[in-house]
């Protein structure tokens, strides 16, 4: 068989013949009874037009066609209506590539900087017990006229069998200033509390509620640091710090 006008129906309700429309064509066993490949071939719908040379007729470029063949169904769009009617597979605009959102493909680093981002860093025993001498960067400086806002920080101790000793209070601060002298972004963890941890333990740091002067906090990194003195002990223990921050743009 060939194209049969009685099996072509207008689905959209527009009465304006110059506007793109949606059509349905029944090529199944109750219609023209043809396979989909025959129906979508170039020229099949030529007889739907009044004058091919001037593209006059029912079909316009951009019209959408829902086609039921005897072997398969599909959605198509009219790509040519002059000289010969041609249609092509309908491709939706703005489709989401699921590969971009599965398997942890969406990371904190890809989020807008104004949203809360998560950062996780690991510290060796040597790096942790020396935080008074050398602070450790958790989140890099955000850039000119921008300030990191701390929402939450958690210190995890993977206990190695030997407790910490000595040491000073631990906190999160702006910039890598030594001896724990940076502007505090969080409350403190008392040395005695850290020393008392003789099993795997996590400690939480809440953000400070005090004024953060721009001159000392703009474009500054966030670091974990210690006051008073370095720890000793802690043999074979390791440490992880998870931080949740956002960026405030004061441009």
Protein Blocks (a to p, Z undefined) as FASTA:
>chain_A
ZZdfklpccfbfcfbfkbccdddddfbfklnopafklmmpghklmmmpfblmlopajbdg
hiacddddfkbccddddfbfghiacddddddehiacfklmgghlacfklpcfkbccdddd
dddfklmmmmmmpccdfbdcfbehiacddfbdcdddddehiaceejidddddehjbehhl
accfbdcddfklmmmpccdcdddddddfbdcdfklmgopacddddehiaceejihiacdd
ddddddddfZZ
